[in-house]
Each structure stands twice: as C-alpha cells, then as structure tokens.
Amino acid sequence: MKNKILAIFGIVAYILSVLSSAEDLKGNSIAPSVLIIISGIVTLVFFIMAVIRLWKEVRNLSIIFFSSAIILFILTIIQVVTSPSYGSPVIILTNVARIIYFIVFILVIIKLFKIKGVGTS
C-alpha cells in the first residue's frame, strides 16, 4: 500500500470512528454494532500500518502516535468503568488526550502524504 493511500485509509478510519460514536440525548449509542466493529477494525489496521510505516522515517512521531493512542485508550476505559460526573479530572484528562491524539493524527496524515516511495507493508 502506498503512503498516500494509507493516509486516505486513515482519514476514512477517522470518519468511521466519528460515525460510530453517535449517541442520542441520553448518551446511548445509536450506531449499528456492525459499524462499530468495522470502525474498530479499520482504525486498528490503520494504526498498526501507520506506526510500522513511520517507524523507519520518523521514529519520534511514531512513538508519540502510539503513546497518545494508548493513553487515550486507557483514559477512555477508566471513564467508562468509573462513570465520573461532568467536570471531573478523568473527563478533563480524556478530553485533553483526545485533542492531543487528534493533533498527532493530523501530523501522521500529513507526514504520510509527504513521504516519498512505497513502504514495505
């Protein structure tokens, strides 16, 4: 897979994750289970391929991308398990982690568009 195609695949993965996170006013998920599963698989495939591809070119960005995703995953699990009230430190940290992940995700997409050549994967 070429780097630009991988970048477009990442954008599609992000759009799918946004679509699968739809909720009603009570906070219940309204996305079909199939969409959530497909979104998770596509996001995981992009994440693994992007980290492998960027590891050779830009190791620092690859490490930051991996770390921000793991931190966001852990904070989201904590938020789901504990069900904290609005404005609690867990929710604030999760939102900050989401912003950091989004910024790093954009940097990864830009870097994938700029890298020349075809990766090994």
C-alpha positions, 0 to 999 in steps of 0.5 A: 500500500502506498503512503498516500493511500494509507493516509486516505485509509486513515482519514476514512478510519477517522470518519468511521470512528466519528460515525460510530460514536453517535449517541442520542440525548441520553448518551446511548449509542445509536450506531449499528454494532456492525459499524462499530466493529468495522470502525474498530477494525479499520482504525486498528489496521490503520494504526498498526500500518501507520506506526510500522510505516513511520517507524523507519522515517520518523521514529519520534512521531511514531512513538508519540502516535502510539503513546497518545493512542494508548493513553487515550485508550486507557483514559477512555476505559477508566471513564467508562468503568468509573462513570465520573460526573461532568467536570471531573479530572478523568473527563478533563484528562480524556478530553485533553488526550483526545485533542492531543491524539487528534493533533498527532493524527493530523501530523501522521496524515500529513507526514504520510502524504509527504513521504516519498516511495512505497513502504514495505507493508 
